[in-house]
Amino acid sequence: MTIDYQDLILINAVLQEKGLRYRVSYKNNSVACINPPGECCQTPEQSQLTLQVIEGYYQKKNIHVVFSEDSLFFSLQAMS
C-alpha cells in the first residue's frame, strides 16, 4: 500500500503532542522510516509508545502496519 505523506505529518503531530521524541519520515511511497531520538533520550517505553501511536493511527483507517525487525521502518497492508 502507498504511504501518504500527509499521514506522516499527522503522526508526527501526535508524537510531538505526547512528548515522544521519535519522528517518522518518508523513505518512498511504500516505506516510512522511524527516526529515534539520540541514544541518551531513547527508552524502551518511548519506543513502544511510538509504535503504538503509529499502529493506532492506521488502525482507525483499517490499515495494518508491518514493522521491520529492528522497528526502524514500516509499511502498510490492507486489513482483510
C-alpha positions as CSV (number, residue, x, y, z in Angstrom):
1,M,0.0,0.0,0.0
2,T,1.0,3.6,-0.6
3,I,2.0,5.7,2.4
4,D,0.6,9.2,2.1
5,Y,2.9,12.0,3.2
6,Q,0.1,13.8,4.9
7,D,-0.4,10.8,7.2
8,L,3.2,11.1,8.3
9,I,2.7,14.8,9.1
10,L,-0.3,13.9,11.3
11,I,1.5,11.1,13.0
12,N,4.4,13.4,13.8
13,A,2.0,15.9,15.3
14,V,0.6,13.2,17.6
15,L,4.1,12.1,18.6
16,Q,5.1,15.7,19.5
17,E,1.8,16.2,21.4
18,K,2.6,13.1,23.5
19,G,6.2,14.3,24.2
20,L,7.7,11.4,22.3
21,R,10.9,12.5,20.5
22,Y,10.6,10.0,17.7
23,R,9.7,11.2,14.2
24,V,8.5,9.4,11.1
25,S,9.8,10.3,7.6
26,Y,9.1,9.3,4.1
27,K,11.5,6.8,2.5
28,N,9.5,6.1,-0.6
29,N,5.8,5.6,-1.5
30,S,5.6,2.2,0.3
31,V,8.1,2.5,3.3
32,A,8.4,5.0,6.1
33,C,11.3,5.5,8.5
34,I,11.0,5.8,12.2
35,N,13.7,8.2,13.4
36,P,14.6,7.7,17.1
37,P,15.9,10.5,19.3
38,G,19.5,10.5,20.5
39,E,20.6,7.5,22.4
40,C,20.5,9.3,25.7
41,C,16.8,10.0,25.2
42,Q,15.7,6.5,24.0
43,T,13.8,4.3,26.3
44,P,12.0,1.1,25.7
45,E,8.8,2.7,26.9
46,Q,9.1,5.6,24.4
47,S,9.9,3.1,21.6
48,Q,6.8,1.1,22.5
49,L,4.6,4.1,22.7
50,T,5.8,5.4,19.4
51,L,4.9,2.1,17.7
52,Q,1.5,2.1,19.4
53,V,0.8,5.7,18.1
54,I,1.7,4.6,14.6
55,E,-0.4,1.4,14.8
56,G,-3.3,3.3,16.4
57,Y,-3.4,5.9,13.7
58,Y,-3.6,3.4,10.9
59,Q,-5.9,1.1,12.8
60,K,-8.5,3.9,12.7
61,K,-8.2,3.8,8.9
62,N,-8.5,0.0,8.8
63,I,-4.9,-0.4,7.7
64,H,-2.4,-2.9,9.2
65,V,1.1,-1.7,9.9
66,V,4.1,-4.0,9.3
67,F,7.2,-3.0,11.2
68,S,10.7,-4.1,10.2
69,E,12.6,-6.4,12.6
70,D,14.5,-3.5,14.0
71,S,11.4,-1.3,14.2
72,L,13.1,1.5,12.2
73,F,10.8,1.1,9.2
74,F,7.2,0.3,8.4
75,S,5.0,-0.5,5.5
76,L,1.2,-0.9,5.3
77,Q,-1.2,-3.7,4.3
78,A,-4.9,-3.6,3.8
79,M,-6.8,-5.3,6.6
80,S,-8.6,-8.4,5.4
